[in-house]
Amino acid sequence: MSADREFDIVLYGATGFAGKLTAEYLARAASGARIALAGRSQDKLLAVRESLGETAASWPLITADAAQPSTLNALAARTRVVVTTVGPYAHYGLPLVAACAAAGTDYADLTGETLFIRESVDQYHKQAIDTGARIVHSCGFDSIPSDLTVFALHRRAEQDGAGQLVDTNLVVRSFAAGISGGTAASMVEVMRAASSDPEARRLMNDPYTLSPDRGAEPELGGQPDLRWRRGRDIAPELDGFWVGPFVMAAVNTRIVRRSNALLDYAYGRRLEYGEQMSMGRSAVAPVAAALGAAGNAATMALGSRYFNRLPRKAVERILPKPGTGPSERTREKGHYTVETYTTTSTGARYRATMSQKGDPGYKATSVLLGESGLALAMDRDRLSDLRGVLTPAAAMGDALMARFPAAGVALETVRLD
């Protein structure tokens, strides 16, 4: 990719809910970076830029629309990195991936849509390798905490000479968040695709659906995403807790497994990875965990088959509108803490803990996406040599971890025994 691009980062979708938050973060954190804002409406872009203060006053504005691929091609040719918040990605994402893959431009998004990522891999992975582009999906709360805690555990075990990762589980210990229209729209698109296409349902049920080579993956069983269990079955430190399924496990686990494969199975070929949410210690915790597992399973099983039979207007009426999101108060009060436990092939045990203040899907995500764009644009000597359709860990694991402390993202690993 040419170093003579006009911009370091173009933020596409800057007038949307997540886009505005990301623009606000970049205005605070991106000192020295050459940034432009892009979207469909010049007037709305101007309003966003004016809201950002003096730091962003000179940022150029670019009009571009997914319905007009030529505008995306022109956008991609002008910048080192495109950061996009425009979803649902199944509807709007592929033309921009195509433009970046063709131009050799790095790309980062917020998608949690497994089928979209699979299509991106199938259509553009080889071309991106040829042009030198890094197409990096899932650079927000989905799926950086999952991907980077496992990457950090791998680095720690490697440093200690403690072998490869085997039994590995993420547990969401605390979580407070709202929901936006964009997230709801993405969830609807996933359910609609699975409801109308048996092949899509098969892909969503395959634990290795994002693998670069499905036939090379180990046969370790189904690695179910919807189970409930005692915390002590994961780690002695969780004795007395019950855990149930985490709603985003189906996406995050497949990102982590793709990272392992892209990194030539550096984590280990016996890696078994799952995600759960803590239900606490109370007497009702096992009931809550069991009901959560059953409810999620029923939703996936019935929704993936019958979702398209629901009246579209009725579904739209009960979900948040696109472009809307949680209030500023909700965003400020939000937070998350995740703990990822692993046992290595030598029997050593480790825990990685990652936490942020701010609503996970919005305030925290804008930090993660902004730092991903900055890592791709400004820390190129720290990035991996991989190209193609990548994951956060495979593309920029070390660079991103180095950026976390200054960004207010806490990530630490400890050896437990």
N, C-alpha and C positions, 0 to 999 in steps of 0.2 A: 504494500500500500504506500502511496506517495506521502512523503512528509510535508509536501507543499500545499496541503489543503488550506482552505480559507478559514475554517473553524476547527476547534478541538472537539466541541460537542454541539450538536443540534438536538434540542428537546422538541420532539414531535408530539402533539397533543397537549400543548402547554395551556390551552384554555379549558381543559377538562378538570374534574375535581382532583384527581391524583396528579395531573400535570401541573396545576397551579402550585400544589404543595411541593412538588419536586423543583419547580422554578424558584420558589421561595428559599428552599434549602441551598440550591446552587448559588443564589445571590449572596447567601451568607458565607458559603464554604469554598467557593471556586475561585479564589483569588489567583489572578494570572492566567486563567483559562479563557480562551476565545469561545464565546457561547452565542448561539442564536436560538430564537424561539420560532417554532413552526406549527401551523395548523391551517384550518380551512378558511377562517375569517380574519382578515387583516385588522378590522376594527376591534375584535375581541382580543387579538394578540396585543394590540396597542394598549388596551385597558389593563391586561395582565402586566405588561412591562411597566406601565406607570405605577402599578401597585407595589412594585418591587423596590422602589427607592433608587437612590443615586447610583448604586453599584451596577445596576442593570440598565441604566438610562441609555447607554450606547449599544445595547445588544441589538443586532439586526433582526428583522422579522421576515419570515419566509412563508409564503402561501403555498400549501401543498395539500393534496387530497388523495386518499386511497382509491377513490373512483377514477382518478386520472394518473395512471402509473408513470407517465412522462414527468409529472411534477415530483414524484418520489425519486425517480432516476436522477433528476437534476439536483435534488436535495442531497442525496447520498454522495454524489460526486464532489460536493463542496466541503465535506467534513471528515475528520478522522473517525468520529463515533456518532451514531444516532442512538439516542435514548428515547424510547417510545412508551407512552401510557395509553395508546389508543386501542381499546378493546370493545366488544369481544374480539379476541385475536382470530378466532375462526372466521369471522366476517371480514376483518380489516387488516389482519396481520401479514398475510403472505406476500402481497405486492411490495411491502417495505422490506421484508426479508429478501425477496428477489432482487430488489434494487441494491441492497447492501452487498449481497453475495456477488452480484455482477461487478460492482465498483470496487471491491476489495475494502469495504468500509466496515468497521466493527459496529456491533449492534447490541443493545441491551433492552430487555422488556420486563414486564411484570406478570406474564401469563402464568396461570395455573391450569391451563387447558391441555391435558395430556395428548389428546388427538391432534391438536394443532401442532404441538411440538413434533409428534411423529411425522406429520405431513411435511413440516419444515425440514426434518432430517432426510426424508425420502427424496424430496425435490431439490434441496439446495446444499446438502452437506458436501458433496464432491466438488461442486462449483466453488463453494467458499474456500475449500482447501486449495484449489487451483489459483484463486485470486488473492489468497492470504487473509481473508476476512474471518473474524471471530464473531459468530452469531450466538449470543449468550442469552438463553431464556431463563425466566424465573428468578429475577434479581431483586425480589422484595421479600416480605415475610414468607411468601412462597417463592423460593425454597431455600433462601440463604441460611437461616439458622440450622436447618437440617443438614444442608450440604457442607457448611463450614465447620460445624461441630464435629462431624465425622472426619473431615479433612484434618482438623486440628488434632484429633485423637490419633490419626495415622501418623502425623508428624511427630507427636510426642512418643508414641511407641517406637517409631523408627529411631528417634534420637536416643532412647533408652536401650535399644537393641532387644526389645521385648517381644518381637515377633509380629505377626499380622493380626488384623482385627477378625474376630469370629462373631460371637453373640453380641449384637449391638442394638441398643434401643434408646430412642428419644422419648422423654417424658415431659409433657408440658406441665410445669409446676404451678404457674400463675399466668392469668390471661384475662385482660379486660379490653374489649373492642366493640366498635360499632360496625355497620355494614353500609356500603354505598350501592348506588344503582349500577355502577360498572361491574362490581363483583357479582351482584345478583344476575346481571345479564350474562356474564361468563358462565355461571353455574347453569343457567337455563340452556345455553348453547350446548354444553356438555351433555345434559340430560336429553335434549332433543336429538342429538346425534346418536346416542346410545339407544334411544327408543325406536329410531327408524332404521337402524342398520345393525344386523347381527354381527358383522365383522367388527364394527366399532365396539360392541359389547365385549367381544372376545379380546380385543386389544386392551380394553380398560381392566379386564380381569387378569391379564397376564402380568406377573410381577416384573418381567423384563421387557415390557413393551417398548421402552426407549433404548434398549440395548443396541449398540452399533452392529452386533453380530449375535443374533438370538441363539444360533446353534452352538456358539462357544460358551454360553452361560452354564454354570453348574446346576445340577438338579438338586435343589435343597428343599423341595416341597413348595407349597403354595405361599408361605410367608404371609398369612392373612392380615388384612388391614382392619378388620372389624371385630377383633376379639376383646374380651375382658379378662382380667387376671389379677392375682395378688401382686403387690409391689415387690415383695420379697422374691418372687420368681424372676424379677429383673435384676435386683441388687439388694444385698442385706440392708443397705442404707434406707431402703423404702419399706422396710418391715412395718406392718400395721396399716399401710396405704392400700387402696384399691385403684386400679387404673382401667379406663375404658378407651374406646377408639377415639382418635383425633380426627376431626372432620377433613383435614387436608392430607391425611396419610397417603391416600391413593396417588396423589401427585408427588409429594415429597419423596416417598420411598423410591419411586422410579427415577427421580433425578439423582439420588444418591447412588443407585445401582449403575446408572449411566456414567456417573463420574468415575466409579471404580473401573469400569470397562475402558473408558477413554484413557485413564491413567495406567493402562496395561495391568489391571488388577493389582495395583500397588497396595490396596487395603487388604487383599487376600482373596483367594478363590473360594474360601469357605465363609465369606461374610454373609451373615443373616441379619437383616436390618428391618426393624419395625418401629412404629410410632404410636404412642398412647397419651392419654390425658389423665392427670391425677384427679381422682374423685374424693380424696380426703380420707380421714380415719374414722368418721362417724359410723354409727350402726347402719345407716341407710346407704353408705358408700357402695357396698357390694351390689345392692339393688340398683342404684343409679348406674353403676358400671354395666351391669347386665342389661338394663333397659336401654342404655345408650348403644350398646353393641347391637341389640335386637332392632332398635329403631333405625339405626344407620343401615343395617343389613336390609331391612324391609324397604327403606327408602330407595336404596340402590337397586334392589331386585325388582321392585314394582315400578319405580320411576324410570329405570332404564328400558322397561318394556312398554309402559303405558303412558309415558309423559305426554306424547303427542296427541293422546286422546282428550287431554284436558283442554277446555276452551282457552284460546290464546289470550283473549281479553280478560278473562278471570285471573289468569296467572299474572298478567301485567298489572292488574289492579292491586294485588296484594304485595307486590315487590316494590322496592324503592325505584324511583325514576332514574334513568341514566343521567349522569352529570351531577347527581346529588350525593351526599355523604354525611357522616356523623358531624355533629356540631363541634365548634372549637373547644368547648368545655369537655366533651367526650374525648376528643383527640388528645387533649392535654392530660386527662386523667387516665388514659389507657396505659397499658404496660404489658410486658411478657417476660417470663423466665423459662427457659428450657434447659433440661439436663439430659445429656446423652451418655449412657453407660456402655462400656465395652469390656469384654474379656478377650485377651489375645491368645494366640496359638501356644504361648508358653505358660498361660494361666495367670498372667498379670492383669490387674483390673484398673481401669481408669474412668474418670468422669470429666466431661467437658460441660461447662455452664455458660450459657449466653443469655444476655438480658438487655433490654432497652426500655427507656421511658417513652411514653406516647403510644397512641393507638397503633397496634401492630400492623393493621392493613393500610394505614394512611400516614400518620406522622412518622412512625418508625420505618415504614416502607419507603417513604420519600428520602430518608437518610440513606438507606441501603441502596436504592436505585441511583441516587446522586453519586454516592461513593463508588459504585460500580462503573458509572460512566467516567468518573475522574480517574479511576484506576486504569481503565482501558486507554484513556487519552493521554494521561500524564505519567504513568508508571510503566512504560512499555518495556523497560529493561528488567522489570520484576515479573512480567507475565510469562506464562508457559510458552513453549514453542508450538503448541497445538493450534491448528486452524480448523475451521468447519463449524458445524452446529454443536456448540459446547454447553457445559454447565458452569455455574459460577466457580466451583472448586477447580474444575479442569482448566478453565481459562485463566483465572486470576486469584487462586487460593491464597498464595503467599502475599501478593500485593494488597488484596482486600483486607486480610488480617492485620497487616501493618498499618492500614488506615483506620481501623476500628477505634483505637483509644482516643484519638483526636476528635472523632465523630460522636463520642458518647456511647459507643457500643462496647459492652463488657463481654469478653470471651476469655476464659481461663480453663486450663486442664490441670487435674491433680491425679496422682497415682494413689489408689486406694489400698493396695496391699502389695 
